[in-house]
Amino acid sequence: MRTILVSGGNSGIGLRAARELLDRGHCVVLLGRDRRKGEAALASFGDAAGRASFHSVELSTHDGVRDAARRVLAEHDRLDAVLHSTGVLTFKELRTADGLHPFFSVNYLSRYHLTQLLLPALRRAGQARVVMMTASVPPSTPAEYDRFPAFEPFDFRHDREPIQLANHHYAAHLTRGEPQLRAGVVNAGAVRTDILRMSPWYVRATAKVVGPLFFDSVEKSAHNVVEACLREDWAAPMYWPKPGDFEQRLPIDLDTSTTRRLLDVSRNLTGV
Ligand SMILES: NC(=O)c1ccc[n+]([C@@H]2O[C@H](COP(=O)([O-])OP(=O)(O)OC[C@H]3O[C@@H](n4cnc5c(N)ncnc54)[C@H](OP(=O)(O)O)[C@@H]3O)[C@@H](O)[C@H]2O)c1
C-alpha cells in the first residue's frame, strides 16, 4: 500500500486521480484550498475514506507552501509519490503576497517548493515519484525565459508556455539530482472542471458551447497521472502528451544551462 500526496486533490482531475488510487488500495493525502470541497471529497470516498485525509492549504505563497509541507510531514515521514494537480487559469494582472503572478506561483513554483520540502519523505520511500500536471506543452516547445520569474505585466499568451515548461525543467533537475526518484509531466488535455472559474467570461462561454464536442472525460485525463504514480515501466524524466494513453511518452531532454538558471531562481525565491 502506497501513500500518495495529491495536491489539488479536492477537485477535478486531482480528485478523480485520488479516487482511482484509493480504488487500487492505496492511501491518499489531499491538498486544496476549499475546506468544503475537501470534506465533500472525503465523504464521497465511502469506506475508503479511512485511507484518505485532507488539508486546507494556500499554495500560492511561500509561507503557505511551508505550512502545507509542515503539516504533511507531521503526519507522514514517508511518501511514495507526490502528484501536483493544483492549478489556476487567469489572464488578469494579479500578484500574490510575494509579488508573483499566481499562474507562476501555483502552476509551477509551488510544485518546486513543496517537492523540495518533502524530499526527505520521498527519499525514505526509495523509488518515489513526482508527477506534475500541465496543459499541452511538449518538451520541444520553444520558450523565452527573459521575463522569468516576475512575468510583469502578465501576458497569458506569451507567459503560459515558459511557466508550464518550468515543470519539465524541474523534472529533469530532480532526475539528475535524485537518481532513485522518477519525475514526469502529464498533459491534462481539456476537461470541464472548476479550472475555468477564474477565466474570462468568453472562455467559459466558448467552453460551454463547444466543450462537449472536444472535452476529454475527467477519467481519461486522470489516467496517465495515476499510472505514472504506480507503474514501474518508465524512467524519468518523461512527458505524456495524450490523455488516456500511458504508452505514448516523450523523454524530456532540455538545455541543461536553462534548467540550471531556472532552478537557481527557484532556489533563491523559496530558500530551498
Ligand atoms: N481542466 C483542463 O482542461 C486543464 C487543461 C490544462 C491543464 N490543466 C491542469 O490540470 C490540473 C488540474 O486542474 P483541474 O482541471 O482539475 O482544475 P480544478 O478542479 O480547478 O483543480 C485545481 C486544484 O488546484 C487547487 N488550487 C488552486 N489554487 C490553489 C492555491 N492557491 N492553493 C492551494 N490549492 C490551489 C484547487 O483547490 P480549490 O478548488 O480548493 O481552490 C483545486 O484542487 C491543473 O494543474 C490545471 O492547470 C487542466
The ligand as an SDF file (V2000), in Angstrom:
LIG
                    3D

 48 52  0  0  0  0  0  0  0  0999 V2000
   -9.1900   21.1250  -16.9550 N   0  0  0  0  0  0  0  0  0  0  0  0
   -8.4410   21.3720  -18.0170 C   0  0  0  0  0  0  0  0  0  0  0  0
   -8.9320   21.4470  -19.1670 O   0  0  0  0  0  0  0  0  0  0  0  0
   -6.9800   21.5900  -17.8690 C   0  0  0  0  0  0  0  0  0  0  0  0
   -6.2480   21.9870  -19.0120 C   0  0  0  0  0  0  0  0  0  0  0  0
   -4.8740   22.1760  -18.8830 C   0  0  0  0  0  0  0  0  0  0  0  0
   -4.2480   21.9830  -17.6660 C   0  0  0  0  0  0  0  0  0  0  0  0
   -4.9950   21.6160  -16.5740 N   0  0  0  0  0  0  0  0  0  0  0  0
   -4.2650   21.4330  -15.2990 C   0  0  0  0  0  0  0  0  0  0  0  0
   -4.7390   20.2810  -14.6400 O   0  0  0  0  0  0  0  0  0  0  0  0
   -4.5920   20.4350  -13.2280 C   0  0  0  0  0  0  0  0  0  0  0  0
   -5.9040   20.0880  -12.5530 C   0  0  0  0  0  0  0  0  0  0  0  0
   -6.8550   21.0860  -12.8480 O   0  0  0  0  0  0  0  0  0  0  0  0
   -8.4120   20.7740  -12.8670 P   0  0  0  0  0  0  0  0  0  0  0  0
   -8.8670   20.9200  -14.2580 O   0  0  0  0  0  0  0  0  0  0  0  0
   -8.6890   19.5450  -12.1050 O   0  0  0  0  0  0  0  0  0  0  0  0
   -8.9810   22.0880  -12.1010 O   0  0  0  0  0  0  0  0  0  0  0  0
   -9.6110   22.2760  -10.6570 P   0  0  0  0  0  0  0  0  0  0  0  0
  -10.7370   21.3480  -10.4760 O   0  0  0  0  0  0  0  0  0  0  0  0
   -9.8760   23.7300  -10.5220 O   0  0  0  0  0  0  0  0  0  0  0  0
   -8.4080   21.8440   -9.7060 O   0  0  0  0  0  0  0  0  0  0  0  0
   -7.3730   22.7290   -9.3740 C   0  0  0  0  0  0  0  0  0  0  0  0
   -6.9270   22.4180   -7.9740 C   0  0  0  0  0  0  0  0  0  0  0  0
   -5.9240   23.3610   -7.5870 O   0  0  0  0  0  0  0  0  0  0  0  0
   -6.2310   23.8360   -6.2720 C   0  0  0  0  0  0  0  0  0  0  0  0
   -5.6740   25.1750   -6.0910 N   0  0  0  0  0  0  0  0  0  0  0  0
   -5.7720   26.2490   -6.9150 C   0  0  0  0  0  0  0  0  0  0  0  0
   -5.1590   27.3090   -6.3690 N   0  0  0  0  0  0  0  0  0  0  0  0
   -4.6660   26.9050   -5.1810 C   0  0  0  0  0  0  0  0  0  0  0  0
   -3.9430   27.5540   -4.1440 C   0  0  0  0  0  0  0  0  0  0  0  0
   -3.5970   28.8470   -4.2150 N   0  0  0  0  0  0  0  0  0  0  0  0
   -3.5930   26.8350   -3.0530 N   0  0  0  0  0  0  0  0  0  0  0  0
   -3.9470   25.5200   -2.9570 C   0  0  0  0  0  0  0  0  0  0  0  0
   -4.6250   24.8450   -3.9040 N   0  0  0  0  0  0  0  0  0  0  0  0
   -4.9870   25.5330   -5.0080 C   0  0  0  0  0  0  0  0  0  0  0  0
   -7.7450   23.8540   -6.2330 C   0  0  0  0  0  0  0  0  0  0  0  0
   -8.1980   23.8950   -4.8770 O   0  0  0  0  0  0  0  0  0  0  0  0
   -9.6120   24.6710   -4.5560 P   0  0  0  0  0  0  0  0  0  0  0  0
  -10.6100   24.1040   -5.5210 O   0  0  0  0  0  0  0  0  0  0  0  0
   -9.8470   24.3380   -3.1280 O   0  0  0  0  0  0  0  0  0  0  0  0
   -9.3130   26.1170   -4.8240 O   0  0  0  0  0  0  0  0  0  0  0  0
   -8.0450   22.5360   -6.9300 C   0  0  0  0  0  0  0  0  0  0  0  0
   -7.9100   21.4760   -6.0350 O   0  0  0  0  0  0  0  0  0  0  0  0
   -4.1330   21.8840  -13.0020 C   0  0  0  0  0  0  0  0  0  0  0  0
   -2.7420   21.8930  -12.8610 O   0  0  0  0  0  0  0  0  0  0  0  0
   -4.5250   22.5610  -14.3060 C   0  0  0  0  0  0  0  0  0  0  0  0
   -3.7150   23.6880  -14.5820 O   0  0  0  0  0  0  0  0  0  0  0  0
   -6.3260   21.4270  -16.6510 C   0  0  0  0  0  0  0  0  0  0  0  0
  1  2  1  0
  2  3  2  0
  2  4  1  0
  4  5  1  0
  4 48  2  0
  5  6  2  0
  6  7  1  0
  7  8  2  0
  8  9  1  0
  8 48  1  0
  9 10  1  0
  9 46  1  0
 10 11  1  0
 11 12  1  0
 11 44  1  0
 12 13  1  0
 13 14  1  0
 14 15  2  0
 14 16  1  0
 14 17  1  0
 17 18  1  0
 18 19  2  0
 18 20  1  0
 18 21  1  0
 21 22  1  0
 22 23  1  0
 23 24  1  0
 23 42  1  0
 24 25  1  0
 25 26  1  0
 25 36  1  0
 26 27  1  0
 26 35  1  0
 27 28  2  0
 28 29  1  0
 29 30  1  0
 29 35  2  0
 30 31  1  0
 30 32  2  0
 32 33  1  0
 33 34  2  0
 34 35  1  0
 36 37  1  0
 36 42  1  0
 37 38  1  0
 38 39  2  0
 38 40  1  0
 38 41  1  0
 42 43  1  0
 44 45  1  0
 44 46  1  0
 46 47  1  0
M  CHG  2   8   1  16  -1
M  END
$$$$
